Every structure is written in structure tokens, then in C-alpha cells.
Amino acid sequence: GFIAPALAPADRVMAEFPWDAPLEFYLRAHHADPQVMRRDPSPEGTLYIVASPADGQDPASVLQHNKLPGHHAANARKVKDWKRLEVYTTRLID
């Protein structure tokens, strides 16, 4: 796994349909707390943003889908690029 081993207690993972359910399954399969996809993001934690450009998604749209302002994606850094999915990390900014 890529994301699950790196997660810290204050981290948050965000995705949107159709990738939210498979991502939650992945987290459970790798013994990570699935609440990482539901808890409120913390300024101390890292935001993991999973986006699918093939589905018209980018980091800002995933954040907006998860009820966060898209400007938090301004400093997002791509850390993984698969064929259909990209993983970005960022922190909350003011």
C-alpha cells in the first residue's frame, strides 16, 4: 500500500465518487482507520487528496466535494501518479 502506511493520527484522506468506496476498502484492507476519510481535517495533519483526471477531477474539485475551499489545493504536491489516479499531499492554509 502507498497511503495507509504513511498515515498519522491527524491526517485526512479525501476522494470523490467513484473512488471513495474503493479507497475506503483499500484502507480497511491495510488496517488503517477508515475514519481518516470522514474526520475533520486538522492543520497539524497532512491532507491526502486522491483525484482522477479521467473523471474530470483535480485536487481543488476533490476538496470542494469534501466541503473544503479549493484554495487549499494551491500548495498540493503530486506524490503518486497511476494510470487513472493521482495522489497529492497538502496542509490546510489560511
Summary of the structure (lengths in Angstrom):
residues: 94
radius of gyration: 11.9
end to end distance: 31.2
largest distance: 34.3
contacts: 260
relative contact order: 0.21
helix: 35%
strand: 19%
